[in-house]
C-alpha cells in the first residue's frame, strides 16, 4: 500500500474526509475508489459513495477477498444510514465471515455491530441482544466502539432499563472523546438527552404529568395497575396482559382506568370503544360481550363491575390504577417517531421497521403530507420521506420493541 493510500486511510480514521479526498481524488485504482467512497459517505453524498464502493468491490481481484469484504461492509453501513432496509443481509454476513476467517477481527466486529444496529432499528430486540452477547467489542477502535455502545444503550432504552443505558452512554462518551471526531461526540450527546426528555404521560385520578424514562421504569416495577397506551398492554408488576391485537378491549380498559375508581356511563364507553354516536340495542349488546371479554382478560389483575349507570374498574388488592400514555397523542404517531430522527426514509423501510403493509404506511404518509407534518423528495422508488427535527418530540416509547416481561 503506497503512502498516499495510507495517509488517506489515516485521515478517514479521524473523520478528515476532505483531507482524504485531497490525496486520492484523482485516482481510480481499487483502494483509492474504496477510500473515496468512504470519504464521500462522511461528506454526506451517500449515492456517490455507494457507487464508488461498488466499483471498488468489483475491481478488487479474487485474491483480495478481505478488501472486497471491507467494501461490502462499508456499503452496508451506508445502506443503514440511508435507511435502505432492503439491502441484502446475507451479503453483510458473508463479508463478516470472510473477514473473520482471514483474521480481520476489527472489521468483522464492525460488521456484526452493523447487524445489531439494523435489528435495533426494526425493533428485533431479542435478536439484537443475542448478537450483542456474542460480540466482543474489545477489537473495535474508539469510533466504532462508540457506535457499539450506542447500540447497547438503544436496546436498554427500548427495554426501559435506565441504569444500563446510562452506563453504555457513559462508555460511548468516553469512546467518542478518544476518537476525537466532533460529529460523533455530538451524536453521543444527543443520544444521552433521551434519558432526560419526557418519555410518557401519566394520567392519575384525572391529573396528568410528564415522566422521564427512569420514572417510567420505577412505575412499571411497582405493583400499580398500569394501562400502558404506549404499547397497548395492561400490567401490574411482572404480570402483563397484551391487548395490542384487541383494540376494543384496550379502549374499554383505558376509558375505565381514566375514570377509576368512579364508573363510566355506557354511552361514553360506546363512543370510545366503537365510535358510536347514537347507541342502539345492537351496540349495547356488543358492549356487554366486550365487557365480558375484558373481564376474562383482566381476571388476574382487576374486576370490571357493573353499576347502575355503566361499569367500573376495580383492581385486586386495592391497587392503584393509572394510565401511561405517550406525551404526544396523535394519529400516525409511530411514523412520526421514526421520522423524527431527521433521516430520509422510503415507505418500504418504514413498513419493515413497523411491521406494517406498504399500502398502510403509504396511506398514513399521504395523510401526514396533506397535513403538512412530513415532506418527500424524489419520485417512484427513489421517493424518500422526512420531517424537520421537532424539538422535544419524545419518541422513546413509540419506537419498535416490546416492553420487558420482568
C-alpha positions as CSV (number, residue, x, y, z in Angstrom):
1,X,0.0,0.0,0.0
2,X,1.5,3.3,-1.1
3,X,2.0,6.3,1.2
4,X,-1.0,8.3,-0.2
5,X,-3.4,5.5,0.4
6,X,-2.0,5.1,3.9
7,X,-2.3,8.8,4.6
8,X,-5.9,8.9,3.2
9,X,-6.9,6.0,5.4
10,X,-5.5,7.6,8.5
11,X,-7.3,10.9,7.6
12,X,-10.6,9.0,7.3
13,X,-10.0,7.3,10.7
14,X,-10.1,10.6,12.4
15,X,-13.0,12.0,10.4
16,X,-11.0,14.2,8.0
17,X,-12.8,13.3,4.8
18,X,-11.6,16.4,2.9
19,X,-8.0,15.6,3.8
20,X,-8.5,12.1,2.5
21,X,-10.0,13.3,-0.8
22,X,-7.1,15.6,-1.4
23,X,-4.8,12.5,-1.5
24,X,-6.9,10.1,-3.7
25,X,-9.5,12.3,-5.6
26,X,-7.8,11.8,-8.9
27,X,-7.0,8.1,-8.6
28,X,-9.1,5.2,-9.9
29,X,-7.3,2.2,-8.6
30,X,-9.5,-0.1,-6.3
31,X,-8.0,1.1,-2.9
32,X,-8.4,4.7,-3.9
33,X,-12.0,4.1,-5.1
34,X,-12.8,2.5,-1.8
35,X,-11.3,5.4,0.2
36,X,-13.1,7.9,-2.0
37,X,-16.4,6.1,-1.4
38,X,-15.9,6.2,2.4
39,X,-14.9,9.9,2.2
40,X,-18.0,10.8,0.2
41,X,-20.1,9.0,2.7
42,X,-18.6,11.1,5.5
43,X,-19.3,14.2,3.5
44,X,-23.0,13.2,3.1
45,X,-23.1,12.2,-0.6
46,X,-24.4,8.7,0.0
47,X,-25.4,7.9,-3.6
48,X,-22.0,8.7,-4.9
49,X,-20.4,6.8,-2.0
50,X,-22.4,3.7,-2.8
51,X,-21.4,3.8,-6.4
52,X,-17.7,4.2,-5.7
53,X,-17.7,1.4,-3.1
54,X,-19.5,-0.9,-5.5
55,X,-16.9,-0.1,-8.2
56,X,-14.1,-0.8,-5.8
57,X,-15.5,-4.1,-4.7
58,X,-15.8,-5.2,-8.4
59,X,-12.3,-4.0,-9.2
60,X,-10.5,-6.0,-6.4
61,X,-9.2,-9.3,-7.7
62,X,-10.1,-12.8,-6.5
63,X,-7.0,-12.8,-4.2
64,X,-8.2,-9.6,-2.5
65,X,-11.2,-11.1,-0.6
66,X,-10.5,-9.0,2.5
67,X,-10.5,-5.7,0.6
68,X,-13.7,-6.7,-1.2
69,X,-15.4,-7.7,2.1
70,X,-14.5,-4.4,3.6
71,X,-16.2,-2.6,0.7
72,X,-19.3,-4.7,1.3
73,X,-19.3,-3.7,5.0
74,X,-18.9,-0.1,4.1
75,X,-21.8,-0.4,1.6
76,X,-23.9,-2.0,4.4
77,X,-23.2,0.9,6.7
78,X,-24.3,3.4,4.0
79,X,-27.5,1.4,3.5
80,X,-28.2,1.6,7.2
81,X,-27.5,5.3,7.5
82,X,-29.7,6.0,4.4
83,X,-32.4,3.7,5.9
84,X,-32.2,1.3,3.0
85,X,-33.6,-1.7,5.0
86,X,-33.9,-3.8,1.8
87,X,-30.2,-4.1,1.4
88,X,-29.3,-7.9,1.4
89,X,-28.4,-9.0,4.9
90,X,-26.8,-12.2,3.6
91,X,-24.1,-10.1,1.8
92,X,-23.1,-8.5,5.1
93,X,-23.0,-11.8,6.9
94,X,-20.9,-13.3,4.1
95,X,-18.5,-10.4,4.3
96,X,-18.3,-10.7,8.1
97,X,-17.4,-14.4,7.9
98,X,-14.8,-13.7,5.2
99,X,-13.2,-11.1,7.4
100,X,-13.3,-13.4,10.5
101,X,-11.7,-16.3,8.6
102,X,-8.8,-14.1,7.5
103,X,-8.1,-12.6,10.9
104,X,-9.5,-9.1,10.4
105,X,-11.2,-9.0,13.8
106,X,-11.7,-5.3,13.8
107,X,-13.8,-5.1,10.6
108,X,-15.6,-8.4,11.4
109,X,-16.7,-6.9,14.8
110,X,-17.8,-3.7,13.0
111,X,-19.9,-5.8,10.5
112,X,-21.5,-7.5,13.5
113,X,-22.2,-4.1,15.0
114,X,-24.0,-3.0,11.8
115,X,-26.2,-6.1,12.0
116,X,-27.1,-5.3,15.6
117,X,-27.9,-1.7,14.7
118,X,-30.2,-2.8,11.9
119,X,-32.0,-5.2,14.2
120,X,-32.4,-2.4,16.7
121,X,-33.8,-0.1,14.0
122,X,-36.6,-2.5,13.1
123,X,-37.4,-3.5,16.7
124,X,-36.0,-7.0,16.8
125,X,-34.6,-6.6,20.3
126,X,-34.3,-10.3,21.2
127,X,-32.1,-10.9,18.1
128,X,-30.1,-7.8,18.8
129,X,-29.4,-8.7,22.4
130,X,-28.3,-12.2,21.3
131,X,-25.8,-10.8,18.9
132,X,-24.6,-8.3,21.5
133,X,-24.0,-11.1,23.9
134,X,-21.8,-12.9,21.4
135,X,-19.9,-9.8,20.3
136,X,-16.5,-9.0,21.8
137,X,-16.2,-5.2,21.4
138,X,-12.5,-5.0,22.5
139,X,-11.1,-5.1,19.0
140,X,-13.1,-2.1,17.9
141,X,-11.4,1.3,17.5
142,X,-12.8,4.2,19.6
143,X,-15.2,5.4,16.8
144,X,-16.7,2.0,16.2
145,X,-16.7,1.3,20.0
146,X,-18.9,4.4,20.5
147,X,-21.3,3.1,17.9
148,X,-21.4,-0.2,19.6
149,X,-22.2,1.4,23.0
150,X,-24.9,3.4,21.4
151,X,-26.5,0.2,20.2
152,X,-26.2,-1.2,23.7
153,X,-27.9,1.9,25.1
154,X,-30.6,1.7,22.4
155,X,-31.5,-1.8,23.5
156,X,-31.6,-0.8,27.2
157,X,-33.7,2.3,26.4
158,X,-36.3,0.3,24.5
159,X,-36.3,-2.2,27.3
160,X,-36.8,0.7,29.7
161,X,-33.7,-0.1,31.7
162,X,-32.2,3.3,32.6
163,X,-29.1,2.3,34.6
164,X,-27.6,0.0,31.9
165,X,-28.5,2.7,29.3
166,X,-26.6,5.4,31.4
167,X,-23.6,3.1,31.7
168,X,-23.5,2.4,28.0
169,X,-23.8,6.1,27.2
170,X,-21.0,6.9,29.6
171,X,-18.8,4.4,27.7
172,X,-19.9,5.8,24.4
173,X,-19.0,9.3,25.6
174,X,-15.5,8.1,26.6
175,X,-15.0,6.3,23.3
176,X,-16.1,9.4,21.3
177,X,-13.7,11.5,23.3
178,X,-10.8,9.2,22.4
179,X,-11.9,9.1,18.8
180,X,-11.8,12.9,18.7
181,X,-14.4,13.2,16.0
182,X,-16.8,16.2,16.7
183,X,-19.7,14.7,14.7
184,X,-19.6,11.5,16.8
185,X,-19.4,13.4,20.0
186,X,-22.5,15.4,19.1
187,X,-24.3,12.1,18.2
188,X,-23.5,10.6,21.6
189,X,-24.5,13.8,23.4
190,X,-27.9,13.9,21.6
191,X,-28.5,10.2,22.4
192,X,-27.8,10.9,26.1
193,X,-30.5,13.6,26.1
194,X,-33.2,10.9,25.7
195,X,-32.9,9.9,29.3
196,X,-33.7,13.4,30.4
197,X,-36.5,14.1,28.0
198,X,-40.2,13.3,28.7
199,X,-40.9,9.7,27.8
200,X,-44.5,9.3,28.7
201,X,-47.5,11.0,30.2
202,X,-49.1,9.7,33.5
203,X,-52.8,10.0,33.9
204,X,-53.7,9.5,37.6
205,X,-57.1,10.4,39.1
206,X,-57.8,12.9,36.4
207,X,-54.5,14.7,36.6
208,X,-51.7,14.5,34.1
209,X,-47.9,14.9,34.3
210,X,-44.9,14.0,32.2
211,X,-42.5,11.3,33.2
212,X,-38.8,10.7,32.3
213,X,-37.7,7.2,31.4
214,X,-36.4,6.5,34.9
215,X,-39.8,7.3,36.4
216,X,-41.5,5.1,33.8
217,X,-39.1,2.2,34.8
218,X,-40.0,2.7,38.5
219,X,-43.7,2.8,37.7
220,X,-43.6,-0.4,35.7
221,X,-41.6,-2.2,38.5
222,X,-44.2,-1.3,41.1
223,X,-47.5,-3.1,41.9
224,X,-49.6,-0.3,40.4
225,X,-52.1,-1.4,37.8
226,X,-50.8,0.3,34.6
227,X,-52.9,0.7,31.5
228,X,-50.0,1.3,29.1
229,X,-51.2,3.1,26.0
230,X,-47.6,3.3,24.6
231,X,-47.6,-0.4,24.0
232,X,-51.3,-1.3,24.4
233,X,-50.8,-3.7,27.4
234,X,-52.2,-3.9,30.9
235,X,-49.7,-4.8,33.6
236,X,-49.1,-4.9,37.3
237,X,-45.5,-5.8,38.3
238,X,-44.3,-8.7,36.3
239,X,-47.8,-9.8,35.1
240,X,-48.6,-8.5,31.6
241,X,-51.8,-8.7,29.6
242,X,-51.1,-7.8,25.9
243,X,-54.1,-6.1,24.2
244,X,-52.4,-4.7,21.1
245,X,-54.3,-7.1,18.9
246,X,-57.6,-6.3,20.7
247,X,-58.1,-2.6,20.3
248,X,-61.7,-2.6,21.5
249,X,-60.7,-4.2,24.8
250,X,-57.9,-1.8,25.3
251,X,-60.1,1.2,24.6
252,X,-62.5,0.0,27.2
253,X,-59.8,-0.7,29.7
254,X,-58.2,2.8,29.2
255,X,-61.6,4.5,29.5
256,X,-62.4,2.7,32.7
257,X,-58.9,3.4,34.1
258,X,-59.0,7.1,33.4
259,X,-62.2,7.4,35.5
260,X,-61.3,4.9,38.2
261,X,-62.4,4.5,41.0
262,X,-65.6,6.1,39.6
263,X,-67.7,4.3,37.0
264,X,-68.2,5.2,33.3
265,X,-71.6,5.5,31.7
266,X,-72.4,3.2,28.8
267,X,-72.7,6.0,26.3
268,X,-69.1,7.1,26.8
269,X,-67.9,3.5,26.6
270,X,-69.7,3.1,23.4
271,X,-68.3,6.3,21.9
272,X,-64.7,5.5,22.9
273,X,-64.7,1.8,22.0
274,X,-67.0,1.7,19.0
275,X,-67.2,5.4,18.0
276,X,-70.9,5.1,18.1
277,X,-72.7,8.4,18.0
278,X,-76.1,7.0,18.6
279,X,-76.3,3.8,20.6
280,X,-79.0,1.2,19.7
281,X,-79.7,-2.2,21.2
282,X,-77.1,-3.9,19.0
283,X,-74.4,-1.5,20.3
284,X,-75.4,-2.2,23.9
285,X,-75.4,-6.0,23.2
286,X,-71.9,-5.7,21.8
287,X,-70.7,-3.7,24.7
288,X,-71.9,-6.4,27.1
289,X,-70.0,-9.0,25.1
290,X,-66.8,-7.0,25.0
291,X,-67.0,-6.2,28.7
292,X,-67.3,-9.9,29.3
293,X,-64.1,-10.5,27.3
294,X,-62.4,-7.7,29.2
295,X,-63.3,-9.3,32.5
296,X,-61.8,-12.6,31.3
297,X,-58.6,-10.9,30.1
298,X,-58.0,-9.0,33.3
299,X,-59.2,-11.6,35.7
300,X,-55.9,-11.9,37.5
301,X,-55.4,-8.1,37.8
302,X,-58.8,-6.4,38.3
303,X,-62.5,-6.8,38.3
304,X,-64.9,-5.0,35.9
305,X,-68.1,-4.3,38.0
306,X,-71.4,-3.3,36.6
307,X,-73.1,-0.2,38.2
308,X,-76.5,1.4,37.7
309,X,-75.1,3.7,35.1
310,X,-72.3,1.7,33.5
311,X,-69.1,-0.1,34.6
312,X,-66.2,0.5,36.9
313,X,-62.6,-0.9,37.0
314,X,-61.7,-2.3,40.5
315,X,-58.1,-3.5,40.8
316,X,-57.4,-6.5,43.1
317,X,-55.7,-6.0,46.5
318,X,-56.6,-2.3,46.5
319,X,-54.0,-1.5,43.9
320,X,-53.8,2.0,42.4
321,X,-54.7,2.2,38.7
322,X,-53.1,4.7,36.3
323,X,-52.8,5.3,32.6
324,X,-49.4,5.6,30.9
325,X,-49.8,7.4,27.6
326,X,-47.5,8.9,25.0
327,X,-46.6,12.5,25.7
328,X,-48.0,13.5,22.3
329,X,-51.0,11.6,21.1
330,X,-52.0,12.0,17.5
331,X,-52.8,9.8,14.5
332,X,-49.8,8.0,13.0
333,X,-47.5,8.9,15.9
334,X,-45.4,5.8,15.3
335,X,-44.5,7.0,11.9
336,X,-43.6,10.5,13.2
337,X,-41.5,8.8,15.9
338,X,-39.3,7.1,13.3
339,X,-39.1,10.2,11.0
340,X,-38.2,12.4,13.9
341,X,-34.6,11.1,13.7
342,X,-34.1,13.6,10.8
343,X,-33.2,10.9,8.3
344,X,-35.0,10.3,5.0
345,X,-36.9,7.0,4.8
346,X,-38.5,5.1,2.0
347,X,-42.1,3.9,2.6
348,X,-40.8,0.3,2.2
349,X,-38.2,0.9,5.0
350,X,-40.9,2.4,7.3
351,X,-43.1,-0.6,6.6
352,X,-40.3,-3.0,7.5
353,X,-39.5,-1.1,10.7
354,X,-43.1,-1.0,11.8
355,X,-44.1,-4.5,10.6
356,X,-47.0,-3.0,8.6
357,X,-48.0,-3.3,4.9
358,X,-46.5,-0.9,2.5
359,X,-50.0,0.2,1.5
360,X,-51.0,1.0,5.1
361,X,-47.8,3.1,5.5
362,X,-48.3,4.9,2.2
363,X,-51.8,5.9,3.2
364,X,-50.6,7.2,6.5
365,X,-47.7,9.1,4.8
366,X,-50.2,10.7,2.4
367,X,-52.4,11.8,5.3
368,X,-49.4,13.3,7.1
369,X,-48.2,15.0,4.0
370,X,-51.6,16.6,3.4
371,X,-51.5,17.9,7.0
372,X,-48.0,19.4,6.4
373,X,-46.3,17.2,9.0
374,X,-44.0,15.3,6.6
375,X,-42.4,16.0,3.3
376,X,-41.0,14.0,0.5
377,X,-38.5,14.3,-2.3
378,X,-37.9,12.1,-5.4
379,X,-40.3,10.0,-7.3
380,X,-41.1,6.4,-7.7
381,X,-38.7,4.0,-5.9
382,X,-36.4,6.9,-5.2
383,X,-39.0,8.8,-3.1
384,X,-37.9,9.5,0.4
385,X,-39.9,10.9,3.3
386,X,-38.7,13.0,6.1
387,X,-39.7,15.7,8.6
388,X,-37.7,18.6,10.2
389,X,-36.4,17.6,13.7
390,X,-39.1,18.5,16.2
391,X,-37.5,19.8,19.4
392,X,-39.0,18.0,22.4
393,X,-40.9,15.4,20.4
394,X,-40.5,12.3,22.6
395,X,-40.1,9.0,20.7
396,X,-38.6,6.6,23.2
397,X,-41.7,4.5,23.9
398,X,-43.0,4.8,20.4
399,X,-40.0,3.1,18.8
400,X,-40.3,-0.6,17.8
401,X,-39.8,-3.1,20.5
402,X,-41.7,-4.7,23.4
403,X,-41.7,-3.7,27.0
404,X,-39.8,-6.0,29.4
405,X,-41.6,-9.0,30.6
406,X,-40.0,-9.0,34.0
